[in-house]
Amino acid sequence: MNPKPGVSFITLGVDDLERALAFYRDGLGWPSRGIVGTEFETGAVAFFKLQPGLTLALWPRASLARDSGVPLQPRSATEFLLSHNVASLAEVDAFLQQAERAGAVVVKPAGPTFYGGHAGYFQDPDGHLWEVAYNPGYETLG
Amino acid sequence: MNPKPGVSFITLGVDDLERALAFYRDGLGWPSRGIVGTEFETGAVAFFKLQPGLTLALWPRASLARDSGVPLQPRSATEFLLSHNVASLAEVDAFLQQAERAGAVVVKPAGPTFYGGHAGYFQDPDGHLWEVAYNPGYETLG
């Protein structure tokens, strides 16, 4: 039997856990209990509930390397992308502006996309790429 | 008003779209319509529906770089981690074995975790880290 498609946690490797927590909790305003798990050697982590069944975790890159057994590697922004869909054009701009005030770098301002939506990109303080998109065609994808 | 916490798409940067598609569709058995969007210059992509409201996308790293404007960078396995929770210890082993047969590298065999669960790690053909976990305490996190 094949495993059911699904992801329960998206864990971002971070260089500075306090700074990353501040960006998502204080800058974007996403609720979090803050740093937990400090009783374990590689345990310090911060969680954010996203939609039901999905949690975002911030975890030091060094802990991720140590726990998984893969060597710690330099940053790479083209590894992956997280997309956040919003309900209107105005919300794309508002999100990008809020991210920028919180310390993100807007690498591509909001504009029309090749697939017919409207989106912009930012990098969080660890260089992770986010796309903020208004994409009325979303339901037809996949 | 703060943006609502959420992620609609997780996009993995890949070096070889056909190979990545084969791993997830044929190897893991996750349904996909295959490569779509080839009518656009950076459009070729493959989608997989995960749980409701979340889609996995495979997109060439070069397209991700081009569309976002960030430079194409070498692979880095410690950027992020996707965790797939299963319902039993046996399913952890079964998923890891299936991933290995499909071409993944199991970098950490299934075993007890420091937080009380049971998990193993693999890297997909592009080096992206997945954790397969049986974690009865999941609902208390976050």
Interface residues (C-beta under 8 A of the other chain):
Chain A: M1 N2 P3 P5 G6 V7 S8 F9 I10 T11 L12 G13 L28 G29 W30 P31 R33 G37 F40 E41 T42 G43 F47 F48 K49 L50 Q51 G53 L54 T55 L56 W59 R61 L64 A65 D67 S68 G69 V70 P71 L72 Q73 P74 R75 S76 A77 T78 E79 F80 L81 L82 S83 H84 N85 V86 E91 A94 F95 Q98 V107 K108 F114 Y115 Y121 Q123 H128 L129 E131 V132 A133 Y138 L141 G142
Chain B: M1 N2 P3 P5 G6 V7 S8 F9 I10 T11 L12 G13 L28 G29 W30 P31 R33 G37 F40 E41 T42 G43 F47 F48 K49 L50 Q51 G53 L54 T55 L56 W59 R61 L64 A65 D67 S68 G69 V70 P71 L72 Q73 P74 R75 S76 A77 T78 E79 F80 L81 L82 S83 H84 N85 V86 E91 A94 F95 Q98 V107 K108 F114 Y115 Y121 Q123 H128 L129 E131 V132 A133 Y138 L141 G142
